[in-house]
Amino acid sequence: MTINERSAADGGFPVIRGRRIRYHPLVRSLVRETTLAVQNFILPLFVRPGYGIKKEIASMPGNYQLSVDQLVDEVGAAADLGIRAFIFFGIPAHKDAVGSSAIDDDGIVQQALRAVRSAFKDILLITDECFCEYTDHGHCGILTDHGGRLDVDNDATLPILVRQCISHAKAGADMVAPSGMLDGMVGAIRRGLDETGFSRLPIMSYAAKYASGFYGPFRDAAESPPQFGDRNSYQMDPANSGYHYGQACDGVHGHHPAGQGSLRGSGGRVQCQRRIRHGESRRAKRLD
């Protein structure tokens, strides 16, 4: 018989009372597991070539594509409100089949990083790492023929993805955020950064990214919708969330011996727990 059962049998109230930690607002605040504060926010910003440009995004009213000079002003205004983290998405002047402008050390994101870092020291600069903004076909890497169907060549894209991350790190990025949903991308990027002197730079992987129409406004903002087909062969099927949750953890823990990275899902940052059938969930997230 439990304590509560004995108390009930004695005609008394239960000994264990959950309301004890809810009776006072300061007690509730003290034991609260989840909080939301300005330091938790990351502001996405979209940068394009030119000067004095502030082009409103039709599907995201009140948000803009900005030239580098306007981006610096926007970061300053947000920093004044207490926002300290920013993620940059680039719209290049030139697109081609392999997204070559993404790895140009004088590319639009690289210019933005240098300009913003010169103006502000105590902020966190994150860069989106993908090729859909930079390719003329709008897919997230190099294409190859698979049985008469064009699809992203996973292993051919990994080396240029690594080069993109290294270029951003050299330009001043504090964190890289690969979002192309390629197998092995976290491990490849980690090795590339370590070998070029950026072993302290963390990776924030979009490791649970679903093939969803909810990304439509972001695709408009980054001018990155696919020009044919869809992204179902590399982004996740929303109907298989349980399977993909484990796959996301494998992408972090399985591809690099040191362990590896922080995850970001379609709905925000997620804690990685490896689900074990007939056992308990385990494993906390880790930045690497």
N, C-alpha and C positions, 0 to 999 in steps of 0.2 A: 504494500500500500504506500502510495506517495505521501509526501508531507501535506499536499493540498487535499488528498483524499481523506487523510486522518483528520484534518481540520474540519472538512465538511461533515465527516461522521460525528465529530464532536459538536456540531451545530454552529461552528464559528466560521468566520471568513477565511479564504485562502491565506496561507502564510506568504506566498509569493504574489506580489502585487506589481504588475507592470506599470501602473499609473504613478508609482513613486518617482520614476524618472521623467514623468510628463507633467507633474503638478505645477512647476514653476518655469517661466520662460527662460530664465538663465540656466536652469538644469537642462532643459531641452536643447538649448544652444550648446551646452558643454558636451553633450553626448551625441550630437548630430554627426552622422557618418558622411553625409553628402552636403557640400556647400557650393554656392555659385558666387564668385566674386570677379571683379574686373581683371584680376591677374590670371584668371582661367581662360580669358578670351584670346583667340587668334583672329586677327582681322585679315581677310583675303583682299588683295588688291591686284588690279589688272593693269599692266603697263604696256604701252605701245610706243613706237617711234614718233618723233615730231617734237614740237615745242608749243606750249600753251594749250594743249589739247585736254579737254574734259568732256568726253563723249558719253552721254547717258546710255545705259544698257536697257533696251526696250523691255526685256522680260524681268529686269530687276530694277524697278524705279528707285531713284535715289542713289544708285550705284553707278560707277563710271569706269570707262577705260581712260587711263591717265598717261600723259607723257611724263618723262622722268622729272621735269621741273615741278609739275603739278603733284606728282607722287610724293616728292619730298615735303611739300606743303601739307598733303593729306596725312602723312605719317606724323608730322609735327602736331597737327590738330588732334589726332587720336591720342598721341602720347600725353598731351595736356589733359586728356580725360582719364588718364591712368592706364590706357592700353599699352602693353609693353611688347607684344609679340605680333608679328606680321608675316603673312605668307604671300609670295609674289608669283603671279601667273603672267607669262609673257606672250604678247602678240607680235610676231616678227614682221619685218618688212618683206621678207622673202620666204616662200615655202617651196620645198621640193620633196621628192619621193622618200628621202631618208632623214628629213628634218635636220639638215646640216647646220642651220643657223642656231640650233640648240646648243651645239658644242663650240660655237664661235666665242672666243674669249672677249670679244667686243660685242656680243649679242645683247639683246634688249634687257634681259634679266641681269646680266653681268653689269651693264651700265647702271641699272637701277640700284644694285647692291652697293656699288662703289659710291654713288651719289648720296644714298641714304646713310651709309656708314660714315661718310665724311661729315654729314650734318648732325648725326645723333650717335652717341657712343653706347648709352645704357638702354638698348633695346635688343630684342631677339629677332633676327632675320631668318626666315625659313623660305625655302624655295620648292615649288612643285617640280617634280622630276618625271616628265613624261614627254611624248613626242607628238601627241595629237594636235597641239597648237602649232607645230612646226612642219608637219607633213602636208603635202597638197591633197592627200587622200583622207586626212582626218583620223587615221587609225594610229594606234599607240606604239608604232615601231615599224621596222622594215617588213615589207610584205613578201611572201613567197607563195608559190602555187602548191596547193595540197589537193591532189586529185581533181583538178579543174576548178578549184575554189581558192581565191586569194585569202590568205590569213596572215596574221602577224607571226613572223619567224622569231620565236622566243629566244633561242640561243644566239642568233645573229644580232638581236637588238641589245642584249645585255652589255656587250663591250661599249657601245656608244652611250648607253644609259650611264655607265660608270664614268665615261669621259664627261658627260654633262654634269654629274655631281661634283667631280673634281674641279671643273671649271668654275662652278658656283662657289665651291669652298675657297678657291683662290681669290675670288672676287669679294669675299667677305661674308658668305652665308654662315650662320651659326648652327643650322640644322638642315638636313635635306629630307624631302618627303616624297618618295617614289609612289606614284599612283597608277602605274600602267598595268598592274595585276599580272606581272610576269613571274613565272616560276623561277626561283633562285635569285631574285633581284636583290634581296637584303644581303645575302651572303656575298654576292659579287660586288656590290657597292661597298660593303664593309672591308673587303680585301683591298679594293682599289683605293679607298681613303687611307687605310692603314699604310699601304705601300708608298703613298705620296706625302706622308707626314701629317695626316689629319686623323690620327687615331682617336683624338678626343672629341671629334665631331659626331653627334648622335644622328641616328636615322629614325624618322617617324614614318612608318610604312602604312600606306592605305592598303591593308592586307585583307579587308573584308568589304570590297566594293562591289555592289550589286549592279547588274545590267538593268537600269531603271530609268524611266522617263523623268524621275525627279531631278536628274542631272541636267535637264534641258536648259534651264537658265544659266548654269555655269558654262555649258557648251556655247551658248550665245555670247557670254561675257568673254570667253577665251577664244572665240571664233574657231571652235574645234569639233563641230559635229562631223561624223563620218560621212564621206561623200558617196558611199555605197554600203549596203549591208548594215550590220550592227556589230556590237562588241560582245555578243553572247559567248564567243569561244574563249574569251579570256577574262571577262568580268563574271561575277557569280550569279547563279540562278537563285532568285529570292525564295523559291519553293524549297530549297535545300539548306536552310540556315544552320541546322545542326551539323551537317557534314562540313559545311564551309567554315564553321566556327573552329572545328578541329584543324582544318587545313590552314587557317590563318595562324594558329599557334605553331603548326609545323613549319610555316614559313619563317617564323621568328626563331624557334628553338632548334629546327632541324637542319638549317642550311649553313650554319657557322659554328665552329666548335666552342666559341666563347659565349654563345647563347642568343637572341638577339637583337633586340630593337624594341621600339614601342609600336603598338598597333593603333591604327585609326580606322574606324569603321564608317559605313555610310551614314550612321546616325551620330557619330562623334567618337571620342576616344573610348576604347574598350580595354578591360582587363583581360589578359590572356590566361585562361585556365584550360589545361589539357583534360578533356573529358575521357574518363576511363570506364568502359562498360563493366558493370558489376563492382565498381569501386567508387571512391570518392574523387571529386574534382580537386585539382591541385594546380599550382604554378602561378605565381604573381608576375605581372608585367615588369619589364626591365628595359631601361634605355641603354643602348649600346652604341 
